[in-house]
């Protein structure tokens, strides 16, 4: 018999064409990934936050992600962040309406910072799998009880419902960077001997329980994304083999519509995610004098420098693509159209960008119009310390104006978490 023709290889999707994400249709496959904006001093939406997300929306992204919407007061990394409660809904509705007017979708990143929370700033103890001295808040964490875990799981469901009421198109569940769910996954941080420690099945209960609670609460009314660490980047931490097993469980459970693959530990090795230069001098400059000296002398142990490479998370992410049918979002060093097209050709459904869009919010439109366009981002990471003054690219221009009192909603007793959560 003559040889039979092989089946044609499907063409890679056009990254600029509309794409489905669960119940949602995005206008293209570009997602502006979550990056703390630093313009919510009262934990509520400001005009500056709206402007921050309108810029990439007008610049062509399919969806922008608001970071970071804590599900509880003690779940903020520090006091200036949004936490989801009814008082936040009117401002969030203004934000989602503004992004929708630009033709883009908008996602809320929901999570609990756990041991990454600055207990001193929040005036609340930071929850963790066990007690240890947090290098961020320089206070002991509090071991989460079973009641704490149940409360946090419920809080994710409540936050997702508030996100729906606020007009969000998607929610992103934060299971990375050693935030609470991620810290339970890590053998380095989780030494418990109860139902939430030991085996991976036990350590994954927090993340899997959150995903199930959110899906049960909101159904298919919004897309649900999980941001999952592939690798903590620290000895004894969460690693690829276990991450793949958790990813398969999320796929089997049907609780999420896509995974955004990330890496690194905000507690021990944050530059493992960012790559490129470690901005020690710039970080030192924003701290008081005693801390400034410490950062200059010892900051290199925390902010280690890793060489930058285009699509630096792709080698690890390929292992997930080979084993999963779940849609995947590729993150990490995506600055060129050729890289986006390569990701599509290798089976990734979406790409996520952050630093490049700080430098050039209109980068997606320019990539579409001029295929040879490359980002002007030089991966200096000097944007990282600007979270204290309004996140921006300092090379591109001066910082945006700080939120004025007229743009800050008035505070009420309900905005003071110390009234409901004892220190």
Secondary structure, DSSP 8 states (H G I E B T S, - for coil): --------------TTS-EEETTEEESSSEEE-----S--TTSS--HHHHHHHHHHHHTT-SEEEEEEEESSGGGSSSTTS-B-SHHHHHHHHHHHHHHHHTT-EEEEEEE--GGGS-HHHHTS--EESS--B-TTTSSB-EE--HHHHHHHHHHHHHHHHHHHHTT-SEEEEEE-BTSHHHHHH-TTT----STTSSSHHHHTHHHHHHHHHHHHHHTTSSEEEEEEEEE-SSTTS--HHHHHHHHHHHHHHT--SEEEEEE-BTTTBTHHHH-B---HHHHHHTS-HHHHHHHHHHHHHHS--B---TTTTHHHHHHHHHH--SEEEEESS--BHHHHHHHHHTT--EEEESHHHHH-TTHHHHHHH-TT-B-------TTGGGGGT----TTTSS------GGGS----GGG-GGGTS--
